[in-house]
Structures are given as C-alpha cells and as structure tokens.
Amino acid sequence: MLNGFAKALKEVFLGLTLYGPLQDLQVKSLHHEHAFMVVTIGDLVGLSVFQPYYSLRLLPYAVPHVKTWERRLLRERDITDQVKDVD
C-alpha cells in the first residue's frame, strides 16, 4: 500500500514538474523531423535543398520514417478548421 502511494506521488510530482518541458521537446523533435524529411525527400515534391548526392546519402536514414511522416502531414489541419470547431 505504501509502495503504491509512493509511486503515485512520484508520478504526480514528475507530471507537475516535467510535463510541460517534455511536451515542448516532443514538438521540437517533430519540427526537426519534418525539416529532415523535407531536406531529404524534398526532391520528390520539387523542392531541391541539397544536391542529389547528399540526399541519396541521407536517404537510408529517412526511408523507415516516410510512412509515418506522410501520415502525420496528411493528418494536420488548417487553422480555419480549428476556428470552425470552436463554434
């Protein structure tokens, strides 16, 4: 009983102190991943940032994340959609 209470108290304390910074880190990580994917696969959509040689060198690191990146991009909503939901 006391062990469960200590664990719950620890989780509450961690949630109060670290939840905000961890959320910010997740958002920044997603932004960095979007930038990496645009730099790497931007040639496919007509946005040439690097020379194709460098894009091909980075491609093996990007291929496993293409499906999830595409799903995340298609799931994002416009700001006008968020305004409609408020009404």
C-alpha positions as protocol buffer text, in pm:
chain_id: "A"
residue {
  index: 1
  type: MET
  ca { x: 0 y: 0 z: 0 }
}
residue {
  index: 2
  type: LEU
  ca { x: 275 y: 241 z: 96 }
}
residue {
  index: 3
  type: ASN
  ca { x: 477 y: 145 z: -212 }
}
residue {
  index: 4
  type: GLY
  ca { x: 180 y: 223 z: -440 }
}
residue {
  index: 5
  type: PHE
  ca { x: 128 y: 559 z: -270 }
}
residue {
  index: 6
  type: ALA
  ca { x: 495 y: 649 z: -312 }
}
residue {
  index: 7
  type: LYS
  ca { x: 481 y: 553 z: -679 }
}
residue {
  index: 8
  type: ALA
  ca { x: 167 y: 763 z: -734 }
}
residue {
  index: 9
  type: LEU
  ca { x: 323 y: 1059 z: -551 }
}
residue {
  index: 10
  type: LYS
  ca { x: 636 y: 1028 z: -767 }
}
residue {
  index: 11
  type: GLU
  ca { x: 428 y: 1023 z: -1086 }
}
residue {
  index: 12
  type: VAL
  ca { x: 229 y: 1329 z: -977 }
}
residue {
  index: 13
  type: PHE
  ca { x: 549 y: 1516 z: -891 }
}
residue {
  index: 14
  type: LEU
  ca { x: 708 y: 1426 z: -1226 }
}
residue {
  index: 15
  type: GLY
  ca { x: 390 y: 1530 z: -1407 }
}
residue {
  index: 16
  type: LEU
  ca { x: 384 y: 1865 z: -1232 }
}
residue {
  index: 17
  type: THR
  ca { x: 749 y: 1942 z: -1298 }
}
residue {
  index: 18
  type: LEU
  ca { x: 834 y: 1777 z: -1630 }
}
residue {
  index: 19
  type: TYR
  ca { x: 514 y: 1755 z: -1835 }
}
residue {
  index: 20
  type: GLY
  ca { x: 549 y: 2098 z: -2000 }
}
residue {
  index: 21
  type: PRO
  ca { x: 916 y: 2067 z: -2095 }
}
residue {
  index: 22
  type: LEU
  ca { x: 862 y: 1714 z: -2229 }
}
residue {
  index: 23
  type: GLN
  ca { x: 573 y: 1834 z: -2446 }
}
residue {
  index: 24
  type: ASP
  ca { x: 794 y: 2114 z: -2582 }
}
residue {
  index: 25
  type: LEU
  ca { x: 1069 y: 1863 z: -2660 }
}
residue {
  index: 26
  type: GLN
  ca { x: 824 y: 1641 z: -2848 }
}
residue {
  index: 27
  type: VAL
  ca { x: 701 y: 1935 z: -3058 }
}
residue {
  index: 28
  type: LYS
  ca { x: 1058 y: 2045 z: -3135 }
}
residue {
  index: 29
  type: SER
  ca { x: 1151 y: 1688 z: -3224 }
}
residue {
  index: 30
  type: LEU
  ca { x: 860 y: 1669 z: -3469 }
}
residue {
  index: 31
  type: HIS
  ca { x: 964 y: 2000 z: -3627 }
}
residue {
  index: 32
  type: HIS
  ca { x: 1320 y: 1875 z: -3668 }
}
residue {
  index: 33
  type: GLU
  ca { x: 1196 y: 1551 z: -3820 }
}
residue {
  index: 34
  type: HIS
  ca { x: 977 y: 1744 z: -4066 }
}
residue {
  index: 35
  type: ALA
  ca { x: 1275 y: 1958 z: -4166 }
}
residue {
  index: 36
  type: PHE
  ca { x: 1495 y: 1650 z: -4211 }
}
residue {
  index: 37
  type: MET
  ca { x: 1235 y: 1480 z: -4429 }
}
residue {
  index: 38
  type: VAL
  ca { x: 1184 y: 1791 z: -4644 }
}
residue {
  index: 39
  type: VAL
  ca { x: 1558 y: 1824 z: -4693 }
}
residue {
  index: 40
  type: THR
  ca { x: 1597 y: 1455 z: -4772 }
}
residue {
  index: 41
  type: ILE
  ca { x: 1286 y: 1384 z: -4979 }
}
residue {
  index: 42
  type: GLY
  ca { x: 1217 y: 1738 z: -5099 }
}
residue {
  index: 43
  type: ASP
  ca { x: 1337 y: 1646 z: -5448 }
}
residue {
  index: 44
  type: LEU
  ca { x: 1029 y: 1427 z: -5492 }
}
residue {
  index: 45
  type: VAL
  ca { x: 798 y: 1726 z: -5450 }
}
residue {
  index: 46
  type: GLY
  ca { x: 1015 y: 1970 z: -5645 }
}
residue {
  index: 47
  type: LEU
  ca { x: 1189 y: 2134 z: -5350 }
}
residue {
  index: 48
  type: SER
  ca { x: 1560 y: 2088 z: -5406 }
}
residue {
  index: 49
  type: VAL
  ca { x: 1750 y: 2189 z: -5095 }
}
residue {
  index: 50
  type: PHE
  ca { x: 2060 y: 1968 z: -5115 }
}
residue {
  index: 51
  type: GLN
  ca { x: 2241 y: 1830 z: -5411 }
}
residue {
  index: 52
  type: PRO
  ca { x: 2101 y: 1488 z: -5505 }
}
residue {
  index: 53
  type: TYR
  ca { x: 2425 y: 1325 z: -5392 }
}
residue {
  index: 54
  type: TYR
  ca { x: 2376 y: 1435 z: -5033 }
}
residue {
  index: 55
  type: SER
  ca { x: 2006 y: 1349 z: -5040 }
}
residue {
  index: 56
  type: LEU
  ca { x: 2093 y: 999 z: -5155 }
}
residue {
  index: 57
  type: ARG
  ca { x: 2347 y: 967 z: -4874 }
}
residue {
  index: 58
  type: LEU
  ca { x: 2078 y: 1059 z: -4618 }
}
residue {
  index: 59
  type: LEU
  ca { x: 1804 y: 851 z: -4779 }
}
residue {
  index: 60
  type: PRO
  ca { x: 1871 y: 527 z: -4583 }
}
residue {
  index: 61
  type: TYR
  ca { x: 1803 y: 716 z: -4259 }
}
residue {
  index: 62
  type: ALA
  ca { x: 1479 y: 865 z: -4391 }
}
residue {
  index: 63
  type: VAL
  ca { x: 1317 y: 564 z: -4559 }
}
residue {
  index: 64
  type: PRO
  ca { x: 1190 y: 396 z: -4238 }
}
residue {
  index: 65
  type: HIS
  ca { x: 1012 y: 718 z: -4139 }
}
residue {
  index: 66
  type: VAL
  ca { x: 844 y: 801 z: -4470 }
}
residue {
  index: 67
  type: LYS
  ca { x: 510 y: 630 z: -4394 }
}
residue {
  index: 68
  type: THR
  ca { x: 466 y: 789 z: -4051 }
}
residue {
  index: 69
  type: TRP
  ca { x: 580 y: 1128 z: -4178 }
}
residue {
  index: 70
  type: GLU
  ca { x: 331 y: 1114 z: -4465 }
}
residue {
  index: 71
  type: ARG
  ca { x: 52 y: 1011 z: -4227 }
}
residue {
  index: 72
  type: ARG
  ca { x: 135 y: 1298 z: -3990 }
}
residue {
  index: 73
  type: LEU
  ca { x: 143 y: 1552 z: -4272 }
}
residue {
  index: 74
  type: LEU
  ca { x: -190 y: 1439 z: -4407 }
}
residue {
  index: 75
  type: ARG
  ca { x: -344 y: 1445 z: -4061 }
}
residue {
  index: 76
  type: GLU
  ca { x: -252 y: 1806 z: -3985 }
}
residue {
  index: 77
  type: ARG
  ca { x: -531 y: 2056 z: -4002 }
}
residue {
  index: 78
  type: ASP
  ca { x: -551 y: 2413 z: -4119 }
}
residue {
  index: 79
  type: ILE
  ca { x: -612 y: 2699 z: -3873 }
}
residue {
  index: 80
  type: THR
  ca { x: -951 y: 2763 z: -4032 }
}
residue {
  index: 81
  type: ASP
  ca { x: -1056 y: 2409 z: -3935 }
}
residue {
  index: 82
  type: GLN
  ca { x: -969 y: 2486 z: -3574 }
}
residue {
  index: 83
  type: VAL
  ca { x: -1174 y: 2807 z: -3584 }
}
residue {
  index: 84
  type: LYS
  ca { x: -1475 y: 2615 z: -3717 }
}
residue {
  index: 85
  type: ASP
  ca { x: -1451 y: 2367 z: -3429 }
}
residue {
  index: 86
  type: VAL
  ca { x: -1474 y: 2644 z: -3168 }
}
residue {
  index: 87
  type: ASP
  ca { x: -1822 y: 2749 z: -3281 }
}
